[in-house]
Amino acid sequence: MTVAFQMDPIEAVDIDADSSFRLAEAAQARGHRLLVYTPDTLAWKDGRVVALVRDLEVRRVRGGHAILGDRREMDLSQADVVWLRQDPPFDMGYITSTHLLDRLSGTTLVVNDPFWVRNYPEKLLVLQFPDLIPPTLIARDLAQLRAFKAAHGDIIVKPLYGNGGAGVFRLKEGDGNLASLHELFAGINREPLIAQKFLPAVSAGDKRVILVDGEPAGAINRVPQAGETRSNMHVGGRAEPARLTERDREICAAIGPLLREKGQVFVGIDVIGGFLTEINLTSPTGIQEMERFAGTDIAGRIWDAIDGRLR
């Protein structure tokens, strides 16, 4: 197959942690031809979806992990698979790229399906499963945020479309900074905020569960640094081995059929203290850590699912 990765510059990735690199490595091992391009080169031109692609060979060699060819324009309908793998933020640039990739429907398999990536942002998709999530509020109005804090005392406040732990604040009972934070966020954009009741179990870890075509494939635990609320590995969280619990499987059984139906082949969910907090469709991570801890081939399982969809 010809496989094109739409992602941030591959030259800058960490080959021991990056999931896109691992997916490319597994595809190459199967004999697939690899291409890569950055989202800023994606375009609609004369009725075609095109990008400035480069041939790609990957090697597990630090500093020499990506051998790249010259840039050339390519009609992406000539690819068998296009991977939507650039990192958030989930802004209008990201949304526009999903609209353009929608034009490939019927000719090229885009993973994850861009229509549903666009319509199922990770902090909003969880709202379809109110019985699985902690007490949650999505609002811009300060009075509503104040009432939520009064009801729950210790809360987390974060941007609705943020990523990587950026802009996540814990406001403990008696903390008087809510109005200041609201003023700060209101000056940046017009989006609502998301507030959730603080879950003390986060000190023991924020579990990342990977689902492949709607089925749980494994889990890792992300433990925050001492004195830190956030467990994201972008901000120093430590990955540890983890097993799927009955509660994890219950959550996966509830959300898996929807993910499979909507073409979400590779999904990462976050579970804290038995509560579902996010469903990550936009460039989820965790493959390499999970494979190292469990000795499994998650990337191979993802490619098996793609092969099945192509058949």
For each residue, the residues with C-beta under 8 A, 3 or more apart:
1: 27 32 33 80 81 310
2: 32 33 35 78 79 80 81
3: 24 27 32 33 34 35 79 80 81 82 83
4: 34 35 36 37 51 53 74 76 79 81 82 83
5: 10 20 23 24 34 35 36 37 56 82 83 85
6: 37 38 39 42 51 82 83 84 85 86 97 101
7: 10 20 36 38 39 83 85 86 283
8: 12 13 38 39 86 87
9: 12 38
10: 5 7 13 20 21 24 36 56 65 66 68
11: 66 68
12: 8 9
13: 8 10 18 20 21 65
14: 17 18 21
15: 18 21 60 61 62 65
16: 288
17: 14 233 285 288 289
18: 13 14 15 21 22 285 288
19: 22 23 85 266 283 284 285 286 287 288
20: 5 7 10 13 23 24 83 85 283
21: 10 13 14 15 18 24 25 58 65
22: 18 19 25 26 287 288 291 299
23: 5 19 20 26 27 83 85 266 287 299 302 303
24: 3 5 10 20 21 27 28 34 36 56 58
25: 21 22 28 29 58 60 299
26: 22 23 29 30 297 299 300 302 303
27: 1 3 23 24 30 32 34 303
28: 24 25 31 32 34 57 58
29: 25 26
30: 26 27 303
31: 28
32: 1 2 3 27 28
33: 1 2 3 55
34: 3 4 5 24 27 28 55 56 57 58
35: 2 3 4 5 53 54 55 56 74 79
36: 4 5 7 10 24 53 54 56 66 68
37: 4 5 6 41 42 51 52 53 54
38: 6 7 8 9 41 86
39: 6 7 8 42 86 93 94 97
40:
41: 37 38 51 52 71
42: 6 37 39 49 50 51 97 100 101
43: 49 50 51 100
44: 47 48 49 50 100 103
45: 48 50
46:
47: 44
48: 44 45 75 77
49: 42 43 44 75 76 77 100 101 103 104
50: 42 43 44 45 73 74 75 76
51: 4 6 37 41 42 43 73 74 76
52: 37 41 71 72 73 74
53: 4 35 36 37 71 72 73 74
54: 35 36 37 68 69 70 71 72
55: 33 34 35 68 69
56: 5 10 24 34 35 36 66 67 68 69
57: 28 34 66 67
58: 21 24 25 28 34 65 66 67
59: 64 65 66 67
60: 15 25 65
61: 15 64 65
62: 15 65
63:
64: 59 61 67
65: 10 13 15 21 58 59 60 61 62
66: 10 11 36 56 57 58 59
67: 56 57 58 59 64
68: 10 11 36 54 55 56
69: 54 55 56 72
70: 54
71: 41 52 53 54
72: 52 53 54 69
73: 50 51 52 53
74: 4 35 50 51 52 53 78 79
75: 48 49 50 78
76: 4 49 50 51 79 82 101 104 108
77: 48 49 104 107 108
78: 2 74 75
79: 2 3 4 35 74 76 82 108
80: 1 2 3 108 109 310
81: 1 2 3 4 108 109 110 111 306 310
82: 3 4 5 6 76 79 101 104 108 109 110 111
83: 3 4 5 6 7 20 23 110 111
84: 6 97 98 101 110 111 112 114 117 282 283
85: 5 6 7 19 20 23 283
86: 6 7 8 38 39 94 97 283
87: 8 163 164 282 283
88: 91 94 161 162 163 164 282 283
89: 94 161 162 163
90: 94 95 121 122 161 163 282
91: 88 94 95 161
92: 95 96
93: 39 96 97
94: 39 86 88 89 90 91 97 98 282
95: 90 91 92 98 99 118
96: 92 93 99 100
97: 6 39 42 84 86 93 94 100 101 114
98: 84 94 95 101 102 114 115 117 118
99: 95 96 102 103 114 118
100: 42 43 44 49 96 97 103
101: 6 42 49 76 82 84 97 98 104 110 114
102: 98 99 105 114 115
103: 44 49 99 100
104: 49 76 77 82 101 107 108 110
105: 102 110 115
106:
107: 77 104
108: 76 77 79 80 81 82 104
109: 80 81 82 306 309 310
110: 81 82 83 84 101 104 105 113 114
111: 81 82 83 84 263 265 266 306
112: 84 116 117 263 264 265 266 267 281
113: 110 116 117 262 263 264
114: 84 97 98 99 101 102 110 117 118
115: 98 102 105 118 119 263
116: 112 113 119 120 262 263 264 281
117: 84 98 112 113 114 120 264 281 282
118: 95 98 99 114 115
119: 115 116
120: 116 117 124 125 262 264 279 281
121: 90 124 125 160 161 281 282
122: 90 125 126 278 279 280 281 282
123: 126 138 160 161 194 278
124: 120 121 127 138 160
125: 120 121 122 128 279 281
126: 122 123 129 132 133 136 276 277 278 279
127: 124 130 133 136 138
128: 125 258
129: 126 132 133 251 254 255 276
130: 127 133
131:
132: 126 129 251 254 255 275 276
133: 126 127 129 130 136 196 275 276 277
134: 196 197 199 272 275 277
135: 148 151 152 196 197
136: 126 127 133 194 195 196 197
137: 144 145 148 194 195 196
138: 123 124 127 160 192 193 194 195
139: 144 145 148 192 193 195
140: 186 190 191 192 193
141: 144 145
142: 145 146 178 179 182
143: 146 147
144: 137 139 141 147 148
145: 137 139 141 142 148 149 157 178 182 193 195
146: 142 143 149 150 178 179
147: 143 144 150 151
148: 135 137 139 144 145 151 152 155 195
149: 145 146 152 153 155 171 178 195
150: 146 147 153
151: 135 147 148
152: 135 148 149 155 197 198
153: 149 150 172 173
154: 170 171 172 173 197 198
155: 148 149 152 170 171 195 196 197 198
156: 168 169 170 171 195 196 197 198 229
157: 145 168 169 171 178 181 193 194 195
158: 162 167 168 169 193 194
159: 162 166 167 185 191 193 194
160: 121 123 124 138 191 192 193 194
161: 88 89 90 91 121 123 191
162: 88 89 158 159 166 167 168
163: 87 88 89 90 166 282
164: 87 88 232 234 235
165: 168 230 231 232 234 235 237
166: 159 162 163
167: 158 159 162 185
168: 156 157 158 162 165 229 230
169: 156 157 158 177 181
170: 154 155 156 198 229
171: 149 154 155 156 157 175 177 178 181
172: 153 154 175 198
173: 153 154
174:
175: 171 172 178
176: 179
177: 169 171 180 181
178: 142 145 146 149 157 171 175 181 182
179: 142 146 176 182 183
180: 177 183 184
181: 157 169 171 177 178 184 185
182: 142 145 178 179 185 186 193
183: 179 180 186 187
184: 180 181 187 188
185: 159 167 181 182 188 189 191 193
186: 140 182 183 190
187: 183 184
188: 184 185
189: 185
190: 140 186
191: 140 159 160 161 185
192: 138 139 140 160
193: 138 139 140 145 157 158 159 160 182 185
194: 123 136 137 138 157 158 159 160
195: 136 137 138 139 145 148 149 155 156 157
196: 133 134 135 136 137 155 156 199 277
197: 134 135 136 152 154 155 156
198: 152 154 155 156 170 172 202
199: 134 196 202 272 273 275 277
200: 203 273
201: 204 205 272 273 274
202: 198 199 205 206 224 229 231 272 273
203: 200 224
204: 201 221 223
205: 201 202 221 222 223 224 231 240 242 272
206: 202 221 222 223 224 231 232 237 270 271 272 277
207: 219 220 221 222 242 248 270 271 272
208: 219 220 221 222 268 269 270 285 286
209: 216 218 219 244 248 251 252 268 269 270 271
210: 216 217 218 219 266 267 268 284 286 287 290 298
211: 214 215 216 217 252 255 256 259 266 267 268 269
212: 215 217 265 266 298 301 302 305
213: 259 260 265 305 308 309
214: 211 252 255 256 257 258 259 260 261 264
215: 211 212 252 256 260
216: 209 210 211 219 244 248 249 252 256
217: 210 211 212 290 296 298 301
218: 209 210 244 290 294 296 298
219: 207 208 209 210 216 242 243 244 248 290
220: 207 208 239 240 241 242 286 289 290 293
221: 204 205 206 207 208 239 240 241 242
222: 205 206 207 208 231 232 233 237 238 239 240
223: 204 205 206 231 237 238 239 240
224: 202 203 205 206 228 229 230 231 236 237
225: 228 236 237 238
226:
227:
228: 224 225 231 235 236 237
229: 156 168 170 202 224
230: 165 168 224 235 237
231: 165 202 205 206 222 223 224 228 237
232: 164 165 206 222 235 237
233: 17 222 236 237 238 239 285
234: 164 165 237
235: 164 165 228 230 232
236: 224 225 228 233
237: 165 206 222 223 224 225 228 230 231 232 233 234
238: 222 223 225 233
239: 220 221 222 223 233 286 289 293
240: 205 220 221 222 223 293
241: 220 221 293 294
242: 205 207 219 220 221 293
243: 219
244: 209 216 218 219 248 249 252
245: 248 249 274
246: 249 250
247: 250 251 271 274
248: 207 209 216 219 244 245 251 252 271
249: 216 244 245 246 252 253
250: 246 247 253 254
251: 129 132 209 247 248 254 255 269 271 276
252: 209 211 214 215 216 244 248 249 255 256 269
253: 249 250 256
254: 129 132 250 251
255: 129 132 211 214 251 252 258 259 269 276 279
256: 211 214 215 216 252 253 259 260
257: 214 260 261
258: 128 214 255 261 262
259: 211 213 214 255 256 262 264 267 279
260: 213 214 215 256 257 264
261: 214 257 258
262: 113 116 120 258 259
263: 111 112 113 115 116 309
264: 112 113 116 117 120 214 259 260 267 281
265: 111 112 212 213 302 305 306 309
266: 19 23 111 112 210 211 212 284 302
267: 112 210 211 259 264 279 280 281 284
268: 208 209 210 211 280 284 285 286
269: 208 209 211 251 252 255 276 278 279 280
270: 206 207 208 209 276 277 278 280
271: 206 207 209 247 248 251 274 275 276 277
272: 134 199 201 202 205 206 207 275 277
273: 199 200 201 202
274: 201 245 247 271
275: 132 133 134 199 271 272
276: 126 129 132 133 251 255 269 270 271 279
277: 126 133 134 196 199 206 270 271 272
278: 122 123 126 269 270
279: 120 122 125 126 255 259 267 269 276
280: 122 267 268 269 270 283 284
281: 112 116 117 120 121 122 125 264 267 284
282: 84 87 88 90 94 117 121 122 163
283: 7 19 20 84 85 86 87 88 280
284: 19 210 266 267 268 280 281
285: 17 18 19 208 233 268
286: 19 208 210 220 239 268 289 290
287: 19 22 23 210 290 291 298 299 302
288: 16 17 18 19 22 291 292
289: 17 220 239 286 292 293
290: 210 217 218 219 220 286 287 293 294 296 298
291: 22 287 288 294 295 296 297 298 299
292: 288 289 295
293: 220 239 240 241 242 289 290
294: 218 241 290 291
295: 291 292
296: 217 218 290 291 301
297: 26 291 300 301
298: 210 212 217 218 287 290 291 301 302
299: 22 23 25 26 287 291 302 303
300: 26 297 303 304
301: 212 217 296 297 298 304 305
302: 23 26 212 265 266 287 298 299 305 306
303: 23 26 27 30 299 300 306 307
304: 300 301 307 308
305: 212 213 265 301 302 308 309
306: 81 109 111 265 302 303 309 310
307: 303 304 310 311
308: 213 304 305 311
309: 109 213 263 265 305 306
310: 1 80 81 109 306 307
311: 307 308
